[in-house]
Amino acid sequence: MRLSQSVTALLGLLVSAATPTSANDFHLALIGSPLLSSIPANPPLTQFRHIKVPGDNRKRSIAVTLTDSNVLTAIDPALGSLVWRHHYQQHELPQNFFVCGESLTVISPTSIASLALYSGAVKWSISTPSEEGSTATDALCWDENKEEVIVLSHRSVTRIGKSGKIEWTWETPGGQTPLRLSRISDSQLSVLLLSDNSLTSQLLYSLTGQPLSSISLKASPPASTLVVIPSRTTPSALTASVGPTIAWLDLSTGTIKTTFLGAAFSPISSFSPSPKSAIIEIKDVGLRESGIFIALKEDGTSFAFGAEAGTIKVLWEFREKIPTSLFSGFVDREGDEHIGFLTFSSTLGLANLQVLSLKPTPASDSGMVTGYTFPYDPSQFGSFRSFAIEVAPSEDYRVQTRTLLGTSFGAVQSWTGSKLMWSREEGLASTGNSGVRPVVLDPPERHQIKVGELGVANEGFVDRVGRQLRELDAKLTGKQIAFSATGASSAPHQDLIILASSRARSIFAVDAARNGSIAWRSSVLEEDQPGDVTWTKLSAFDDRNGREVVKAEALVGDGGKRVFYFDARKGARIDDSEVESVVEGELPPLTEVKRTERGLVGLKNVGDVKVPLWTFTPPVGEGLDKVVPQQFGAIASLGRVLGNRTTLLKLLNPHLVATTSLRPSSHSATLSLVDTATGALVFQTVLQEVEGEVDVVLHENWLVATHTLEGDVARSTRIISIELYQEEGVKDTITSSLKTTPTSVRVLSRTYASLQHLKVVGMTSTKLGITSKSAIFLNSKDQIVIIPRKILDTRRVIGKPSKDDQEEMLMPYEAVIPANPLWVASHLYPLAGINKVLSAPGLRESESLVFGYGLDIFSTRQSPSKSFDVLSPSFNKFQLVFTLTILTVALVVTRSMYKSQKTKQKWYSE
């Protein structure tokens, strides 16, 4: 028996000697799903562009897109990597963007900015007054070389120079709504205005913004369908001899109305290619500068059109009757226009891409059409939602295409012809908005021990030696070792984090051991199934066969509750009938806590009736804001030993919740601790100078709250650290919350200030609870900051420390917490949009997994009390192994000699 133990211990040391001491961090920079323009007549929000890169004579291709996660970004279409990105707050979300030279003009409700296309750097930014109800945006690139733009934003027209200098501004007259800008000549532009039953063209002098003349037309075109179609004839330098055509959709007749903008408006004319099918939409596909638009008809067909002198000219008809088709336009390096037409056949399971090249050919003056098909599975990715195309100049009746697709389930894909180049799972960008806490699965090594009779805990000697030899071979050769609940090789090594995305209607498994790669993804509803999915809870457990199961609860469609089960390691759906005998190990709560308009109510089931047991209401004049449940992990100590050898016993009440209530009029808030078993108020304090909301985290007996100070220009943060202990003389080691009168509470607190605009989001957690905890914060730079508990200690000494304080190693109290770069857990990673952080135990007691999610996803391993259970890199492991080997051999030899000697002694002694 001892020999077998020595051999297995020796193999275990060899494996650990080949194992790295820490796991790598990973950061997934996400952007969300590309948006479609809410106004089809506006330019598309995903466009391919060719840009110049400083120091490189060749032009580079990028795809610029605006996403549903408030991100404006440029993607490298060849690799799928992000060239640059900007994350905006909701009130700053860009309404539109326009390209001028090598710059991108971005118009938002609060500003107009110019970004460098190759780097995303802000060249200039101008604040604009926000006007409610004003959504009109347009821009003209007046001088591409000088990058001068004329911008319509809100109710004003502004000419802006390359350095951001405002050359002039013209305010629109009251009662008139600006719609579009149109270039008439090099010195004149037209502003189209809409008033009661009247369309007006106001002519402006482009150098000074001086109004010249105006003409009006009795018409009321819908603003969302009006387009300006420039003439392909070059205008004169001083007069508007050749003007644009103004077109809009008459929704009542399903026809396109047009008028020519010259010295006066020409009479309105109507156009419809077929009286049998009405036109339902006019779409800008990115070719408005070329005067080309798409019209969609009621029967699913469509056509590309332009205009000359007020007359619509059909350039091509798409006769396929597919109402869900998508269009995208592109101008190649030689100046030729192309239109992509994307459809999907559910019968064949194929996507069909047709490319109309409008360059005349010997066979046709209208151009030519080429096409590709590629396999696509809507059950996995959803339907097509956005589409952009890039086309190389045609050669020998062939064109090379690159497409960028956005799907309803959050996938962003790049295809070259019919070949998939890469795919990004942007559904992960919405996991922070689902309101569901992710689940961190135990690593396979720990799960093997947890399973019991099916795990390695009861392995035989031969099985254990075989497994350790396989592990040693994998570590030394770099092979991937596989683990299962029984110790057999069945699935790659995974440290999985399970996340839920309501927007993508999917469950994701991210593998922290493989730099955040997607281990699996499962969509719970097919694309053609109606209804949305709102996730309510994620949990994980082992069934009676030792299989790890993920349980996902959701509200589907009109609010019906559904429960889905998944294989935690493979992602396969499990039928409900297969998990009838699962062991979840959850005890029902003593009371059900329900939030009402006035506060909290504790309910208890008496038969089939829920009877109210208690109520909690915030102070008069305050509204209940947040209800934060208490978190528990492994508890290694029930108290805190002081320097004088006395002990403070922790208040470990599992039914505590923290509540915050706000009084905005006086910039104050109330922080309360409520026992949900009895409704008793355990603790309450009033916070002053509060700006905004109060963030709270409650873990065991430690509470940390943060809020921004009212009126502070630097936006400094107040941090309140509170510890709860049982009052002296109480002999209960753990408070029983079943008592009608709660145990007396001793509250210790300290208040700190920080200039980093910190927001508390969690606390570190370890396997056994021996390691000292740290508080986790987010700062204004989207960084994760972990502050040690000793910095926020409620017993930090005011004044000179006594001998007992020194024995306890208490730090002197300092009101301001410094910005220590060593506390930044996100290091130099450019995180964006992280709004939630959770912590889970690592493989070792000294290690804590910190996982941040929101827009981006980030994971790191932290050691709040240093790596006290890890050998230093300088430790000679192989010398130890060699020594143990010699001892094992000596044990075998001396054991045989000892038995022989004992046998001889028995013979001769008798």
Secondary structure, 3 states (H helix, E strand, C coil): CHHHHHHHHHHHHHHHHCCCCCCCCEEECCCCCECCCCCCCCCCCEEEEEEECCCCCCEEEEEEEEECCCEEEEECCCCCCEEEEEECCHHHCCCEEEEECCEEEEECCCEEEEEECCCCCEEEEEECCCCCCCCCEEEEEEECCCCEEEEEECCEEEEECCCCCEEEEEECCCCCEEEEEEECCCCEEEEEEEECCEEEEEEEECCCCCEEEEEEECCCCCHHHCEEECCCCCCCCCCCCCCCEEEEEECCCCEEEEEEECCCECCCEEECCCCCCCEEEEECCCCHHHCCEEEEECCCCEEEEEEECCEEEEEEEECCCCCCCEEEEEECCCCCEEEEEEEEECCCCEEEEEEEECCCCCCCCCCEEEEEEEECCHHHHCCEEEEEEEECCCECCECCEEEEEEECCCEEEEEECCEEEEEEEHHHHHHHHCCCCCEECCCHHHHHHHCCCCCHHHCCHHHHHHHHHHHHHHHHHCCCCEECCCCCCCEECCCEEEEEECCCCEEEEEEHHHCCEEEEEEECCCCCCCCCEEEEEEEEEECCCCCEEEEEEEEECCCEEEEEEEECCCCCEECHHHHCCCECCCCCCCCEEEECCCCEEEEEEECCEEEEEEEECCCCCCEEEEEEECECCCCCCCEEECCCCCEEEECCCCCEEEEEEEEHHHCEEEEEEEECCCCCEEEEEEECCEEEEEEEEEECCEEEEEEEECCCCCCCEEEEEEEEEECCCCCCCCCCCCCCCCCCEEEEEEEEEECCCCEEEEECCCCCCCCCCEEEEECCCCCEEEEECCCCCCCCECCCCCHHHHHCCCCECCCECCCCHHHECCCCCCCCCEEEEEEEECCCCCCEEEEEEECCEEEEEECCCCCCCCCCCCCCHHHHHHHHHHHHHHHHHHHHHHHHHHHHHHHHHC
